[in-house]
Amino acid sequence: MNDLYEIFSVKNKNVLITGAANGNGRALAEAFAKAGSNIFLIDIDGDNLKNLVEEITSQEDTNVQFETLDLGNAQELSNFLELENDFDVVINNAGITLGNHLFDYEDQDWDLTYRVNLYAPYKIIQEVSKKMSKKGSGSIINITSLAAELGFPDNPAYVAFKGALKQLSKAAAMDLSASGVRVNSIGPGYFKTNMTANSWKNKALREERSNRIMLSRWGESSDLIGISIFLASDASSYITGQDFYIDGGWLSKGL
């Protein structure tokens, strides 16, 4: 029985998590720390990031490193990757959403969404996978969205770049397959996070979205832990280039 559990272990794995200070990233950081991973956390929200690290280190006997980093700044990201690129697992969780109708969408919002939601994961994958390939193993997990599959209104950049991140995952999985590095994506459905706070507070919108979900509830950040641990562990050693939608059944629901 212990051998069975061992394949799900992420103990002592070096895990990079972006966008770790809040919401889904925070839940993943706490979970991997509890599971015994050595975690490196990055986020633009330095105050909440420091609070998270203090919380984790007070409760868990594990190695935690962190850095306040603006993923929308290509030079900052490049400087970080020159120094920190030796990981067993990468979770590209960071993302932003800047909503507006297509007619009124600002170029600066398009460019920033691109830099954070697509360019940053691309550069992280490109640099980190070099060292992973030399070791002959590694797992890269890209957090996409239902928007990678479905059209959502008033948010062309978010939908475009989440769809592109899904396809980048497949392209990277192909290029890295000979090196033993696996790449998969996880697409959350409607989760209760800061990003969806306005929809949650609006009763009509909350009910409308709940009605689209087979399980009739919004996701909690903890709902991403199981699939993330699985994809980071040896239990998923024969899985690459796949998309996993953690959406309570939204994509599959008919009438």
Phi, psi and omega in degrees: 000322179297324178297323179296314180294329185298328182291343177267003185285139171239020181296134178069005174285142177272114190240123174262128177234122177266155181061045191270350191284335187219165169056228184297321180296322178296316179299320179292320178299314180296320182292315180292328175296315179297329181278000175090014178283155168271114190249143174238119187247134175229147180192156175281338181274085187296322182295310180291331177294315179296320178298320179296315181298318178298318179297314182295312184292338177281342185246332187238143176266077182214163182274122180234126172238156181206161176207134173283122189213133175267104182291345175281353179256107186299324181290319176301316180296316180298317179297320179297313185290335175296330183260327186236100182213014183251090182228152174269332182222137173235131174242105178277087186260333186300141177194157176230157174227126180234097190276146172181156177294151182309318182298329188251008186291131183274140178302321182294327177288322175300312183295318181293319178298320177299314184295320183278314190274340183230310183295316181299311176301320179301312181293321178297313179300313184301315185280314184292325184292340178297313180287322175303317183296323178296326179278343178081020179197161178156154178229125177246127183238118180256126180272113180258238186180164167304332180293350173286345182242329189241154174276128175242145186283156169059037179198057187298322183292314181300313181296316182298314188277335172290322175296320179293323179295324176299315181287327174300321179301319181290318179296316179294321178301321179291313182294329185261358186298323181290344182262001180081012180261129183256144179225125178222166177236149175240124180250102176292149171275218177279113181246150176279096179222178177300328182294330183250016186300320182295319178295321181294322181289336179274110187302317182296315179293321180299316180291321179299315180289322178298325181291340178277352187255128180304318183277359171060028174211155175284154179286151171255152180305328179295341180291346179269350187294311185302310182294326181290315177299317180301310183290336178279341187264173178289348178297338181251028188296344179250022182239121174206154179072021185250154177246127180243118181259116181258082194228012180066013179098009182305308185297330186267352186285132173262246178286000000 
